Amino acid sequence: MANTFKRYASRDVGTSAVTIGSYTVGASTQTTLIGLTVANTTASVIAVDVQHNDGVNDTYIVKDAPVPAGSSLVVVGGDQKVVMETGDSIKVTSDTATSADAYMSLLEIT
């Protein structure tokens, strides 16, 4: 089994859900989400949603979380991790058009 650290990003996230980095867990792969940060790139407060998608259903990790202007929200990190399985992805949405950048770090086991 190979362990590989990976990172994915999405820029200018807005009011439509975006799968971060278009990343979906592949077949025969186990993935641990070890870090996820959403940065506000505007001059006003925004509210963001982060959801785990299992290929069919979306489940909120955070909902309507405020992110101050020019700041960021660490959604996953430190002691918290998210285990992902084949077909899973992470989606981000903001309440404001082109207002957020999202960055996630993963450990893949193949």
C-alpha positions in Angstrom: 0.0 0.0 0.0 1.3 3.4 -1.0 0.7 6.5 1.1 0.6 9.7 -0.8 -0.1 13.3 0.4 -2.1 15.4 -2.0 -3.5 18.9 -2.2 -6.4 20.4 -4.1 -7.7 23.9 -4.5 -10.6 25.8 -6.0 -10.6 29.6 -6.5 -13.4 32.1 -6.8 -16.0 29.8 -5.2 -19.5 31.4 -5.4 -23.2 30.6 -5.0 -23.0 27.3 -6.8 -21.5 24.2 -5.1 -18.0 23.5 -6.2 -16.2 20.1 -5.7 -12.8 21.2 -4.4 -10.2 20.6 -7.1 -12.7 18.4 -8.9 -11.4 15.6 -6.5 -13.4 12.4 -6.0 -12.0 9.4 -4.2 -11.0 6.8 -6.8 -11.6 3.1 -6.8 -9.4 1.0 -4.4 -8.4 4.1 -2.6 -8.9 5.2 1.0 -8.5 8.9 1.7 -8.3 10.9 4.9 -9.0 14.6 4.7 -6.4 16.1 7.0 -6.9 19.8 6.3 -9.5 22.1 4.8 -9.4 25.9 4.8 -11.8 28.4 3.2 -10.5 32.0 2.7 -12.7 35.0 2.1 -11.3 37.0 -0.8 -13.7 40.0 -0.4 -14.0 43.1 1.7 -17.2 41.9 3.4 -18.3 39.0 5.6 -19.4 35.9 3.7 -21.2 32.7 4.9 -19.9 29.4 3.6 -21.2 25.8 3.5 -19.0 22.8 3.3 -20.5 19.4 2.5 -19.3 15.8 2.2 -20.8 14.1 -0.8 -20.9 10.2 -0.8 -21.7 10.1 -4.5 -25.4 10.6 -3.9 -26.1 12.5 -0.7 -24.7 15.8 0.6 -24.1 16.1 4.4 -23.0 19.4 6.0 -19.7 19.6 7.7 -20.4 23.3 8.4 -23.5 25.4 7.3 -23.7 29.2 7.0 -20.3 29.6 8.7 -19.3 33.3 8.8 -15.9 34.1 7.4 -14.8 37.7 8.1 -13.4 39.9 5.3 -9.8 39.0 4.4 -9.9 36.0 6.9 -10.2 32.3 6.7 -12.0 29.4 8.3 -10.2 26.2 9.2 -13.0 23.6 8.7 -10.9 20.5 9.1 -7.5 20.4 10.8 -5.8 19.8 14.1 -7.4 16.8 15.9 -10.3 16.6 13.4 -10.0 14.4 10.3 -12.6 13.2 7.8 -12.5 9.6 6.4 -13.5 9.4 2.7 -14.4 6.3 0.7 -14.6 5.6 -3.1 -16.9 8.1 -4.8 -16.7 10.7 -2.0 -16.0 14.4 -2.5 -16.0 17.7 -0.6 -18.1 20.6 -1.9 -18.0 24.3 -0.9 -20.6 27.1 -1.5 -20.5 30.8 -0.5 -23.5 33.2 -0.2 -21.6 35.7 -2.4 -20.4 35.3 -6.0 -16.6 34.6 -6.5 -15.9 35.3 -2.9 -13.9 32.3 -1.5 -10.9 30.2 -2.2 -10.8 26.6 -0.8 -7.8 24.5 -0.1 -7.7 20.9 1.1 -4.9 18.4 2.0 -5.4 14.7 1.8 -3.6 11.4 2.6 -4.4 8.8 0.0 -3.8 5.1 0.6 -3.8 2.9 -2.5 
